[in-house]
Amino acid sequence: MRFYDREQEIKTLHDIRQTAERAAQFTVVTGRRRIGKTMLLLKAYENQPMLYFFVSRKAETELCADFCTQIEETLGVPMLGTVSKFADIFDYLMRLSHQRSFTLVIDEFQDFLRVNKSIFSDMQRIWDLQKDGSHINLLVCGSIHSLMYKLFRDRKEPLFGRQTHQLTVRQFRPEVLSTILYDYHPRYTSEDLLAFYLLTGGVAKYAELLMDSGCYTWKKMINHVLSPDSPFLDEGKSMLIEEFGKDYGTYFSILSLIARGHTTRSDMENMLKMEIGGYLTKLQNDYGIITRHRPLFAKSSTRSVRYELDDIFLRFWFRFIYRYDYMVELGAFDKLRTLVFRDYRTYSGKILEQYFMDVLKDSGRYTRMGNWYDRKGENEIDIIAADDLSQTVDFIEVKRQRKELDMDLLHQKADVFLKATGQYADYKIQYKGLTMEDMRFFSFSS
């Protein structure tokens, strides 16, 4: 699959590189596994002098030998003698950057913890001593959110506050997914696009795996993801076990419940028979995997709180693959696919709401957006999107098919919202229904 999107990120990286001509730059690049961080950096600096260090899990002396070879081949400078410590390499490069400007990328940076924990304090010391007068463009990136967050946001860590820039690589927007699918399958259907969004969550590697495998239709996509040799089957574990450590079982149970629709703390605690407040806090703040949602304009003290998995792919993985992992172990993939197709309509309906929410956010038309529900769960509005500048508000119902829309009921629920919150009384109100028919032709900029 060719390189897509990332124009703004590449521009940012180019600007940082130009700034490094005048003063040393230290950029932290984060983003979930498979999102395309490495490909972005290689693309951005493909025509410029760039050292690329990958921190593999091997002895420090072996890593240094690899790095020395790259320095000689890329920068054309000799490395005399045997170097056994990364601190010596970093010190050499920082001194060299006083004479010439170049880019240094260190990938999977957090894995230095396994190589030699003192590397971070050594880098802090060398950076502080050598950065003045340096023209290095240093970028470090990693996929383990909790470790990267700790290394640069924890005041107790030596590299705290050293970065000059923070760049987070995010999932492809729906518009980009639509472009990718069109390039491979110009006659794609709305069902195909929804499945592409649902199964990849906008993650570049997942999109590449499906397109390179010739899976352009929704059924082929699902069959491929749920096949015996599918790389998607272990993806959730590969991503998260290292994040969570020894408590991964409890975290997985919580995420599985959320993915299955048990989104309140009390509901989850009743099912798990344990207190989970601390786990929920860490999942949101330390790991960045879930979000705590309240109804629009609800007070911070409200108990009407729901938790949601932010990652669209992980929602699918926990809902179907992790939940039915015993079928995967048994090799009962036909049975598993039958279950997924049986529940797909209901499940994809909820994902469709998120799809349109993402599209509306990308449009830049609104200043506030969210959903709303009352305490009894009797009235719920899928999307409320308001623009405070033009004083307009859209109440939006999302359904898979047009015949399922009930605009009279949407008007009634909006009236309940207006009375309950006292908001938007003077705004121009519009009522809209969005369905799968709107997906392919729904303007991404309107």
C-alpha positions as CSV (number, residue, x, y, z in Angstrom):
1,M,0.0,0.0,0.0
2,R,1.3,3.4,-0.9
3,F,1.9,6.2,1.6
4,Y,-1.3,8.1,2.5
5,D,-2.1,11.4,4.2
6,R,0.1,12.8,7.0
7,E,0.6,16.1,5.1
8,Q,0.3,18.2,8.2
9,E,2.6,15.9,10.2
10,I,5.2,16.0,7.5
11,K,5.1,19.8,7.3
12,T,5.6,19.9,11.1
13,L,8.6,17.6,10.9
14,H,10.1,19.7,8.1
15,D,9.6,22.8,10.2
16,I,11.3,21.2,13.1
17,R,14.2,20.1,10.9
18,Q,14.7,23.7,9.7
19,T,14.6,25.0,13.2
20,A,17.4,22.5,14.1
21,E,19.6,24.3,11.6
22,R,19.7,27.1,14.2
23,A,19.2,25.2,17.5
24,A,19.1,21.6,18.7
25,Q,15.6,20.1,18.6
26,F,14.3,17.1,20.7
27,T,11.0,15.7,19.5
28,V,9.0,13.0,21.2
29,V,6.8,11.1,18.7
30,T,4.1,8.9,20.2
31,G,1.2,6.9,18.9
32,R,-0.3,3.4,19.3
33,R,1.4,0.3,17.8
34,R,1.0,-0.1,14.0
35,I,-0.1,3.5,13.5
36,G,2.7,4.3,11.1
37,K,5.2,6.4,13.2
38,T,8.3,4.9,11.7
39,M,7.0,5.2,8.1
40,L,6.1,8.8,8.8
41,L,9.6,9.7,10.0
42,L,11.3,7.8,7.1
43,K,9.0,9.6,4.6
44,A,9.5,13.0,6.1
45,Y,13.3,12.8,6.0
46,E,13.8,10.5,3.0
47,N,15.9,13.0,1.1
48,Q,17.9,14.3,4.1
49,P,20.8,13.0,6.1
50,M,19.2,10.8,8.8
51,L,20.4,8.2,11.2
52,Y,17.8,5.6,12.2
53,F,18.5,3.7,15.4
54,F,16.1,0.8,16.3
55,V,16.4,-0.2,19.9
56,S,16.1,-4.0,19.7
57,R,16.2,-6.1,22.8
58,K,19.9,-7.2,22.7
59,A,23.0,-6.4,24.6
60,E,24.2,-2.8,24.7
61,T,27.5,-3.7,23.0
62,E,25.6,-5.3,20.1
63,L,23.4,-2.3,19.7
64,C,26.4,0.0,19.7
65,A,28.1,-2.0,17.0
66,D,24.9,-1.7,14.9
67,F,24.7,2.0,15.5
68,C,28.4,2.6,14.7
69,T,27.9,0.9,11.4
70,Q,25.0,3.2,10.6
71,I,26.9,6.3,11.5
72,E,29.8,5.3,9.2
73,E,27.5,4.5,6.3
74,T,25.1,7.4,6.7
75,L,27.3,10.3,7.8
76,G,30.5,9.1,6.3
77,V,32.6,9.5,9.4
78,P,34.8,6.8,10.9
79,M,34.2,5.3,14.3
80,L,37.6,4.4,15.7
81,G,37.9,1.5,18.2
82,T,35.1,-0.5,19.9
83,V,32.3,1.4,21.5
84,S,30.3,-0.5,24.2
85,K,28.2,2.2,25.7
86,F,25.4,4.2,24.0
87,A,26.3,7.2,26.1
88,D,29.6,7.4,24.2
89,I,27.8,7.3,20.8
90,F,25.3,9.9,21.9
91,D,28.1,12.2,23.2
92,Y,30.0,11.8,19.9
93,L,26.9,12.6,17.8
94,M,26.1,15.6,19.9
95,R,29.6,16.9,19.5
96,L,29.5,16.2,15.8
97,S,26.2,18.2,15.5
98,H,28.1,21.3,16.5
99,Q,29.8,21.1,13.1
100,R,27.0,19.7,10.9
101,S,23.2,19.4,11.1
102,F,21.6,16.0,10.8
103,T,18.6,14.0,12.0
104,L,18.8,11.2,14.5
105,V,15.7,9.0,15.0
106,I,15.7,6.5,17.9
107,D,12.8,4.0,17.4
108,E,11.2,2.0,20.3
109,F,13.1,4.4,22.6
110,Q,11.4,3.0,25.7
111,D,13.2,-0.3,25.2
112,F,16.4,1.2,26.5
113,L,14.9,0.3,29.9
114,R,15.6,-3.3,29.0
115,V,19.1,-2.5,27.7
116,N,20.5,-0.2,30.3
117,K,18.3,2.0,32.5
118,S,21.2,4.5,33.0
119,I,21.0,5.5,29.3
120,F,18.3,8.0,30.1
121,S,20.2,9.8,32.8
122,D,23.3,9.7,30.5
123,M,21.4,11.3,27.7
124,Q,20.0,14.0,30.0
125,R,23.5,14.9,31.2
126,I,24.9,14.9,27.6
127,W,22.0,16.9,26.2
128,D,22.2,19.5,28.9
129,L,25.9,20.0,28.3
130,Q,26.0,19.8,24.5
131,K,22.7,21.2,23.2
132,D,23.9,24.8,23.1
133,G,25.6,25.2,19.8
134,S,24.3,21.9,18.5
135,H,22.3,21.5,15.3
136,I,20.9,18.0,15.9
137,N,17.3,17.1,15.0
138,L,16.7,14.4,17.6
139,L,13.5,12.4,17.4
140,V,12.6,9.5,19.8
141,C,9.5,7.4,19.3
142,G,7.8,4.5,21.0
143,S,4.6,2.5,21.1
144,I,4.2,1.7,24.8
145,H,2.1,4.7,25.9
146,S,2.6,4.3,29.6
147,L,6.4,4.1,29.4
148,M,6.8,7.0,27.0
149,Y,4.4,9.1,29.0
150,K,6.4,8.3,32.2
151,L,9.8,9.0,30.6
152,F,8.9,12.6,29.6
153,R,6.0,13.6,31.9
154,D,7.1,12.3,35.2
155,R,9.1,14.9,37.1
156,K,11.2,12.2,38.7
157,E,12.6,11.0,35.3
158,P,15.8,12.5,34.0
159,L,14.4,13.4,30.6
160,F,11.5,15.3,32.0
161,G,11.1,18.6,30.3
162,R,13.9,18.1,27.8
163,Q,11.7,17.7,24.7
164,T,11.1,20.8,22.6
165,H,8.2,19.2,20.6
166,Q,5.6,16.5,21.1
167,L,4.0,14.9,18.0
168,T,1.2,12.3,18.4
169,V,0.5,10.2,15.3
170,R,-3.2,9.5,15.2
171,Q,-5.5,7.1,13.2
172,F,-6.5,7.9,9.6
173,R,-9.6,10.0,9.4
174,P,-12.7,8.5,7.7
175,E,-11.9,10.6,4.6
176,V,-8.5,8.9,4.2
177,L,-10.0,5.5,4.7
178,S,-12.5,6.3,2.0
179,T,-9.7,7.3,-0.3
180,I,-7.7,4.2,0.3
181,L,-10.7,1.9,-0.3
182,Y,-11.6,3.8,-3.5
183,D,-8.1,3.3,-4.8
184,Y,-8.4,-0.4,-4.5
185,H,-12.1,-0.9,-5.0
186,P,-13.8,2.1,-6.8
187,R,-17.2,0.5,-6.6
188,Y,-17.1,-0.1,-2.8
189,T,-20.4,0.0,-0.9
190,S,-21.2,1.8,2.3
191,E,-21.1,-1.6,4.0
192,D,-17.6,-2.1,2.8
193,L,-16.5,1.3,4.1
194,L,-18.1,0.8,7.5
195,A,-16.4,-2.6,7.8
196,F,-13.0,-1.0,6.8
197,Y,-13.5,1.6,9.5
198,L,-14.7,-0.9,12.1
199,L,-11.9,-3.4,11.6
200,T,-9.0,-1.0,11.1
201,G,-10.0,1.9,13.3
202,G,-7.9,4.0,11.0
203,V,-4.7,2.2,11.9
204,A,-2.4,2.3,8.9
205,K,-0.9,-1.2,9.2
206,Y,-4.3,-2.8,9.5
207,A,-5.5,-1.0,6.4
208,E,-2.4,-2.2,4.6
209,L,-2.9,-5.8,5.7
210,L,-6.5,-5.8,4.3
211,M,-5.8,-4.1,1.1
212,D,-2.6,-6.1,0.3
213,S,-4.6,-9.3,0.9
214,G,-7.3,-8.2,-1.6
215,C,-10.0,-7.9,1.0
216,Y,-12.0,-5.0,-0.4
217,T,-15.6,-6.1,0.5
218,W,-17.0,-6.3,4.0
219,K,-17.4,-10.1,4.1
220,K,-13.9,-10.7,2.8
221,M,-12.5,-8.3,5.4
222,I,-14.3,-10.1,8.3
223,N,-13.3,-13.5,6.9
224,H,-9.7,-12.5,6.7
225,V,-9.5,-11.0,10.2
226,L,-11.1,-14.2,11.6
227,S,-8.9,-16.7,9.7
228,P,-6.5,-19.2,11.2
229,D,-3.4,-17.4,10.1
230,S,-4.7,-13.9,10.7
231,P,-2.2,-11.4,12.3
232,F,-5.3,-9.7,13.9
233,L,-6.0,-12.6,16.3
234,D,-3.1,-11.9,18.7
235,E,-3.0,-8.1,18.1
236,G,-4.8,-7.1,21.3
237,K,-2.5,-9.2,23.5
238,S,0.6,-8.0,21.6
239,M,-0.4,-4.4,22.1
240,L,-1.5,-4.5,25.7
241,I,0.1,-7.2,27.8
242,E,3.4,-5.3,28.0
243,E,1.5,-2.1,28.9
244,F,-0.5,-3.7,31.7
245,G,2.2,-6.1,33.1
246,K,1.1,-8.7,35.7
247,D,-2.4,-7.2,36.1
248,Y,-3.3,-7.6,32.4
249,G,-6.0,-10.2,33.2
250,T,-8.1,-7.7,35.3
251,Y,-7.6,-5.0,32.7
252,F,-8.6,-7.3,29.9
253,S,-11.8,-8.3,31.8
254,I,-12.7,-4.6,32.2
255,L,-12.1,-3.8,28.6
256,S,-14.0,-6.8,27.5
257,L,-17.1,-5.8,29.5
258,I,-16.9,-2.2,28.1
259,A,-16.7,-3.6,24.5
260,R,-19.8,-5.7,25.2
261,G,-21.9,-2.7,26.4
262,H,-21.3,-2.8,30.1
263,T,-20.2,0.8,30.3
264,T,-20.9,1.9,33.9
265,R,-18.7,1.3,36.8
266,S,-21.4,-0.2,39.0
267,D,-22.4,-2.6,36.2
268,M,-18.8,-3.7,35.8
269,E,-18.2,-4.0,39.5
270,N,-21.3,-6.2,39.9
271,M,-20.1,-8.5,37.2
272,L,-16.5,-8.7,38.4
273,K,-17.3,-8.7,42.1
274,M,-14.5,-6.3,42.8
275,E,-13.8,-2.6,43.1
276,I,-12.3,-1.2,39.9
277,G,-12.0,2.5,40.4
278,G,-8.2,2.5,40.3
279,Y,-8.1,0.3,37.2
280,L,-10.5,2.7,35.4
281,T,-8.4,5.7,36.3
282,K,-5.2,4.1,35.0
283,L,-6.9,2.9,31.8
284,Q,-7.9,6.5,31.2
285,N,-4.9,8.5,32.5
286,D,-1.9,6.2,32.3
287,Y,-2.7,4.1,29.3
288,G,-5.0,6.4,27.3
289,I,-7.3,3.5,26.2
290,I,-10.7,4.5,27.6
291,T,-12.6,7.8,27.9
292,R,-15.0,8.7,30.7
293,H,-18.2,10.1,29.1
294,R,-20.9,12.2,30.6
295,P,-24.1,13.5,28.9
296,L,-23.6,16.8,27.2
297,F,-23.9,19.6,29.8
298,A,-24.1,17.2,32.7
299,K,-22.6,18.4,36.0
300,S,-19.2,16.9,37.0
301,S,-20.9,15.4,40.0
302,T,-23.4,13.4,37.9
303,R,-23.4,9.6,38.3
304,S,-24.5,9.2,34.7
305,V,-21.0,8.2,33.6
306,R,-20.2,5.7,30.9
307,Y,-16.8,4.4,29.9
308,E,-15.8,3.8,26.2
309,L,-12.9,2.2,24.4
310,D,-11.3,4.9,22.3
311,D,-9.7,2.5,19.9
312,I,-12.2,1.2,17.3
313,F,-10.1,-1.9,16.5
314,L,-9.8,-2.9,20.1
315,R,-13.5,-2.6,20.5
316,F,-13.9,-5.3,17.9
317,W,-11.0,-7.4,19.3
318,F,-12.4,-7.4,22.8
319,R,-16.0,-7.8,21.7
320,F,-15.4,-10.8,19.5
321,I,-11.9,-12.2,19.4
322,Y,-11.0,-12.0,23.1
323,R,-14.5,-12.9,24.3
324,Y,-14.5,-16.1,22.1
325,D,-10.8,-16.9,22.5
326,Y,-11.7,-20.5,23.3
327,M,-13.0,-20.8,19.8
328,V,-9.8,-19.4,18.4
329,E,-7.8,-21.9,20.5
330,L,-10.0,-24.7,19.2
331,G,-9.7,-23.6,15.6
332,A,-13.5,-23.2,15.4
333,F,-13.3,-20.2,13.0
334,D,-16.4,-21.1,11.1
335,K,-18.4,-20.9,14.3
336,L,-16.7,-17.7,15.3
337,R,-17.5,-16.1,11.9
338,T,-21.1,-17.2,12.3
339,L,-21.3,-15.4,15.7
340,V,-19.8,-12.2,14.3
341,F,-22.1,-12.1,11.2
342,R,-25.1,-12.8,13.5
343,D,-24.2,-9.8,15.8
344,Y,-22.7,-7.6,13.1
345,R,-25.7,-5.6,12.3
346,T,-26.3,-4.5,15.9
347,Y,-22.6,-4.0,16.6
348,S,-21.9,-2.0,13.4
349,G,-24.8,0.3,14.1
350,K,-23.1,1.7,17.2
351,I,-19.8,2.0,15.3
352,L,-21.7,4.0,12.6
353,E,-22.5,6.6,15.2
354,Q,-18.7,7.0,15.9
355,Y,-18.0,7.2,12.2
356,F,-20.3,10.1,11.7
357,M,-19.1,11.7,14.9
358,D,-15.5,11.6,13.5
359,V,-16.6,13.0,10.2
360,L,-18.4,15.9,11.8
361,K,-15.4,16.7,14.0
362,D,-13.2,16.7,11.0
363,S,-15.5,19.1,9.2
364,G,-14.5,22.0,11.5
365,R,-18.0,23.3,11.6
366,Y,-18.8,22.9,15.3
367,T,-17.5,24.3,18.6
368,R,-19.1,21.6,20.8
369,M,-20.2,18.0,20.2
370,G,-21.3,15.0,22.1
371,N,-24.2,12.8,22.9
372,W,-26.9,13.0,25.6
373,Y,-29.0,10.7,27.7
374,D,-31.2,11.1,30.7
375,R,-30.6,9.3,34.0
376,K,-33.3,6.7,33.4
377,G,-32.0,5.9,29.9
378,E,-35.4,6.6,28.4
379,N,-34.2,9.5,26.1
380,E,-30.9,9.3,24.2
381,I,-29.6,11.5,21.4
382,D,-26.8,10.0,19.3
383,I,-25.1,13.3,18.3
384,I,-25.6,16.9,19.4
385,A,-23.4,19.3,17.3
386,A,-23.4,23.0,18.0
387,D,-21.7,26.0,16.6
388,D,-21.6,28.9,19.1
389,L,-20.5,31.4,16.5
390,S,-23.4,30.9,14.2
391,Q,-25.7,29.9,17.1
392,T,-26.9,26.8,15.4
393,V,-27.3,23.3,16.9
394,D,-28.0,20.0,15.1
395,F,-29.8,17.1,16.8
396,I,-28.8,14.0,14.9
397,E,-30.2,10.4,14.9
398,V,-28.0,7.7,13.3
399,K,-29.4,4.5,12.0
400,R,-28.1,1.9,9.5
401,Q,-31.2,2.3,7.2
402,R,-33.4,5.2,6.4
403,K,-36.6,3.3,7.3
404,E,-35.3,3.0,10.9
405,L,-35.2,6.7,11.4
406,D,-38.0,8.3,13.6
407,M,-37.7,12.0,13.2
408,D,-40.8,12.7,15.3
409,L,-39.1,10.8,18.2
410,L,-35.9,12.8,17.7
411,H,-37.9,16.0,18.1
412,Q,-39.4,14.7,21.3
413,K,-36.0,13.7,22.7
414,A,-34.6,17.1,21.8
415,D,-37.4,18.8,23.7
416,V,-36.6,16.8,26.7
417,F,-32.9,17.8,26.4
418,L,-33.7,21.5,26.0
419,K,-35.9,21.4,29.1
420,A,-33.5,19.4,31.2
421,T,-30.4,21.4,30.4
422,G,-31.7,24.9,29.6
423,Q,-29.2,25.1,26.7
424,Y,-29.6,26.3,23.1
425,A,-33.0,27.9,23.7
426,D,-32.0,30.9,21.4
427,Y,-30.2,28.8,18.8
428,K,-31.4,27.8,15.4
429,I,-32.3,24.1,15.7
430,Q,-31.9,21.5,12.9
431,Y,-33.0,17.9,13.1
432,K,-31.1,15.4,10.9
433,G,-31.0,11.7,10.2
434,L,-27.9,10.0,9.0
435,T,-27.7,6.5,7.7
436,M,-25.3,4.2,5.7
437,E,-26.7,5.8,2.5
438,D,-25.0,9.0,3.6
439,M,-21.6,7.5,4.2
440,R,-20.1,7.5,0.7
441,F,-21.7,10.9,-0.3
442,F,-21.6,12.6,3.0
443,S,-19.3,15.7,2.5
444,F,-16.2,15.5,4.6
445,S,-15.9,19.3,4.5
446,S,-19.5,20.4,4.7
